Amino acid sequence: MLDARVTQHSVARTICRPGYVDEVSPPLDRMIAHRDALLQRHGIDPDDRDDYALDRRVPVLLGGSPEAPANLDLLPWAGH
């Protein structure tokens, strides 16, 4: 769930550096594939995919892994 790149000694070079999240975040198509796999694993109809967002249990800015399966979960999407 945690990003091994983020340690007590690397905080200034990782999560405290502007642009870090954008740099380490995977491409959108890979995140969509993660979401679709979670929908399937939970038995949710693929037609309902727009009702769910992909969420990270530990945010990247707090040292969470950007794409580790253990750090990803579905969040019901209630709109804006």
Buried (B, 14 or more C-beta within 10 A) or exposed (E): EBBEBBEEEBEEEBBEEEEBBEEBEEEEEEBEEBBBEBBEEEEBEEEEBEBBEBBBEBEBEEBBBBBBEEBBBBEEBEEE
